[in-house]
Amino acid sequence: MTHVSHSLDAEVIVIGAGVIGAACASRLAQAGHEVMLLDAGEVGMGASFGNAGHIATEQLFPLASPEVVRGSWRYLLAADSPLRLRLGYLLPILPWLARFVWAARPRSFARGVAALLALQESARDDLAQLLEDVDAAQLLHLNGHMDVWESESGRNAALALARRLRPYGIESMPVSASALQEATPALSRGVQGGVHYLDSGHVEDPHAVCTALAQDLLKHGGRIQQCRVEQVQAMTSHCATLTLQDGGTLRAQRVLICAGAWSKPLAASLGYHVPLDTERGYHITLAPQPASGSGDRPALNRPVASGERKVIMTPMSMGLRMTGTVEFGGLHLPPDPRRYALLQRHLQALLPGANTDGASTWMGFRPSLPDHLPVLGVAPRHPNVFLAFGHQHLGLTLAGVTARIMTEVVLGRRSPIELAPYSVDRFASW
Ligand SMILES: Cc1cc2nc3c(=O)[nH]c(=O)nc-3n(C[C@H](O)[C@H](O)[C@H](O)COP(=O)(O)OP(=O)(O)OC[C@H]3O[C@@H](n4cnc5c(N)ncnc54)[C@H](O)[C@@H]3O)c2cc1C
């Protein structure tokens, strides 16, 4: 174990105890370093709490794509659109949307695919190893997911996507309606077929993933403290000071910013201006259903996604969860209850008769940069400050690979992949 000078509070401070910060903190502590993990709230209660739990290794195409730009704009203000802009957030989001359109140009989209692919190549194995190392392998189920359709156009789109992904090594196979009904009798008769993606998976409780990582940190001598960081200052290359909301300060040799959708002001306090915003997403989670007989099967044994409805249903240990929608509404507008009603309608259409009594609802903040790549690496002008945020729709999927990369970088070693595409300075020319 490395010991810190008594004038410092920790060797490494990680800001943000979501899945990204907790994964990095746990890996750094396992490597023998004295780590303090800070969060304004409790561990894993940000976006990492209520996500779909999908280990989405098939998602190689950034949302900033020519298709999305062509197809979605006319729906942006419609109440039941899967991609929605809250009128009250129109002005603040405009610069982000302009960059999004810019990032969707074919050449930058192609660069985005290459950059996502570089992370996704090892993401599944890194996550599986991470969960095994923190004694949480039982939370992870690597039996793929289904992408189902209810119409001819849905079928064409789903098969075209599967074909487009195959050259990248994403394996899938078509499944007939009758095979789907056989395997999943609860699915609606309106479901006409699907594609089984073989190498994806899910976790049965995303929040439990975060708490397992935090427990592992404590086991390796790390500390967790509840406080809100207001500012980061890197005084020298050996010491960074954090100013806390309560007026206190903390000092560490190295600081890693992993504050998800809230990372923007922390990076700005060091002079890095990132166009980070949030794509809000919603879920409803059904209450556990009482077993009515010994032959009862859970409604689903793997996630079922609908590309037509832009939702995914995941069997969680606490009940079935339906997740979806992207809403541009910033960090402060209240949730829109019509989004929950929309998810309920999709749920009833795909799983008729699902019992929504006692279902819980939640909205969370995906941390998203306009090009849909995270920021990863050392802060270019502050060698003792490190950045890992902006994982958009893929933070859970990419937590293991992010933690492996950031552990190397924070310890001053070579990153296992080239980090230029994820540089915080990539937006500087704007
Ligand atoms: C509806 C929905 C569905 C999703 N589904 C999936 C999925 O199926 N698969 C997948 O891979 N990803 C999914 N995601 C994305 C994934 O949840 C996120 O990318 C991931 O949780 C981001 O993790 P994070 O640690 O960066 O952020 P967060 O989990 O938001 O954590 C950030 C933490 O930083 C803390 N913090 C913020 N500011 C400060 C401060 N100033 N001082 C101290 N602490 C601070 C917050 O309290 C918070 O705990 C989904 C997201 C949503 C919303």
The ligand as a MOL file (V3000), in Angstrom:
LIG
                    3D

  0  0  0     0  0            999 V3000
M  V30 BEGIN CTAB
M  V30 COUNTS 53 58 0 0 0
M  V30 BEGIN ATOM
M  V30 1 C -32.8130 5.4370 -18.5800 0
M  V30 2 C -31.3790 5.0330 -18.7450 0
M  V30 3 C -31.0620 3.7760 -19.2430 0
M  V30 4 C -29.7500 3.3960 -19.4190 0
M  V30 5 N -29.4600 2.1250 -19.8200 0
M  V30 6 C -28.1680 1.7300 -19.9270 0
M  V30 7 C -27.8600 0.3900 -20.2670 0
M  V30 8 O -28.7360 -0.4390 -20.4150 0
M  V30 9 N -26.5550 0.0430 -20.4110 0
M  V30 10 C -25.5340 0.9410 -20.2110 0
M  V30 11 O -24.3800 0.5820 -20.3800 0
M  V30 12 N -25.8140 2.2220 -19.8470 0
M  V30 13 C -27.0930 2.6230 -19.7020 0
M  V30 14 N -27.3930 3.9040 -19.3460 0
M  V30 15 C -26.2930 4.8610 -19.1880 0
M  V30 16 C -25.5940 4.6950 -17.8580 0
M  V30 17 O -26.5440 4.5930 -16.8280 0
M  V30 18 C -24.6890 5.9110 -17.6230 0
M  V30 19 O -23.8310 6.1090 -18.7310 0
M  V30 20 C -23.8200 5.6850 -16.3920 0
M  V30 21 O -24.6350 5.3730 -15.2840 0
M  V30 22 C -22.9850 6.9140 -16.0980 0
M  V30 23 O -22.2620 6.6300 -14.9400 0
M  V30 24 P -21.4520 7.7610 -14.2090 0
M  V30 25 O -20.7760 7.1160 -13.0630 0
M  V30 26 O -20.6410 8.5160 -15.1880 0
M  V30 27 O -22.5930 8.7950 -13.7290 0
M  V30 28 P -23.6230 8.7260 -12.5240 0
M  V30 29 O -24.0840 7.3590 -12.2500 0
M  V30 30 O -24.6710 9.7580 -12.7870 0
M  V30 31 O -22.7520 9.1470 -11.2800 0
M  V30 32 C -22.2380 10.4480 -11.1100 0
M  V30 33 C -22.1060 10.6710 -9.6150 0
M  V30 34 O -21.4040 11.8800 -9.3950 0
M  V30 35 C -21.9620 12.5080 -8.2690 0
M  V30 36 N -21.6390 13.9200 -8.3390 0
M  V30 37 C -22.0400 14.7890 -9.2920 0
M  V30 38 N -21.5300 16.0110 -9.0610 0
M  V30 39 C -20.7870 15.9040 -7.9380 0
M  V30 40 C -20.0210 16.8360 -7.1970 0
M  V30 41 N -19.9010 18.1100 -7.5990 0
M  V30 42 N -19.4130 16.4170 -6.0680 0
M  V30 43 C -19.5360 15.1170 -5.6640 0
M  V30 44 N -20.2460 14.1930 -6.3360 0
M  V30 45 C -20.8630 14.5860 -7.4600 0
M  V30 46 C -23.4490 12.2290 -8.3920 0
M  V30 47 O -24.0850 12.3670 -7.1180 0
M  V30 48 C -23.4660 10.8210 -8.9300 0
M  V30 49 O -23.5750 9.8540 -7.9140 0
M  V30 50 C -28.7030 4.3200 -19.1250 0
M  V30 51 C -29.0180 5.5680 -18.5980 0
M  V30 52 C -30.3400 5.9240 -18.3980 0
M  V30 53 C -30.6530 7.2590 -17.7950 0
M  V30 END ATOM
M  V30 BEGIN BOND
M  V30 1 1 1 2
M  V30 2 1 2 3
M  V30 3 2 2 52
M  V30 4 2 3 4
M  V30 5 1 4 5
M  V30 6 1 4 50
M  V30 7 2 5 6
M  V30 8 1 6 7
M  V30 9 1 6 13
M  V30 10 2 7 8
M  V30 11 1 7 9
M  V30 12 1 9 10
M  V30 13 2 10 11
M  V30 14 1 10 12
M  V30 15 2 12 13
M  V30 16 1 13 14
M  V30 17 1 14 15
M  V30 18 1 14 50
M  V30 19 1 15 16
M  V30 20 1 16 17
M  V30 21 1 16 18
M  V30 22 1 18 19
M  V30 23 1 18 20
M  V30 24 1 20 21
M  V30 25 1 20 22
M  V30 26 1 22 23
M  V30 27 1 23 24
M  V30 28 2 24 25
M  V30 29 1 24 26
M  V30 30 1 24 27
M  V30 31 1 27 28
M  V30 32 2 28 29
M  V30 33 1 28 30
M  V30 34 1 28 31
M  V30 35 1 31 32
M  V30 36 1 32 33
M  V30 37 1 33 34
M  V30 38 1 33 48
M  V30 39 1 34 35
M  V30 40 1 35 36
M  V30 41 1 35 46
M  V30 42 1 36 37
M  V30 43 1 36 45
M  V30 44 2 37 38
M  V30 45 1 38 39
M  V30 46 1 39 40
M  V30 47 2 39 45
M  V30 48 1 40 41
M  V30 49 2 40 42
M  V30 50 1 42 43
M  V30 51 2 43 44
M  V30 52 1 44 45
M  V30 53 1 46 47
M  V30 54 1 46 48
M  V30 55 1 48 49
M  V30 56 2 50 51
M  V30 57 1 51 52
M  V30 58 1 52 53
M  V30 END BOND
M  V30 END CTAB
M  END
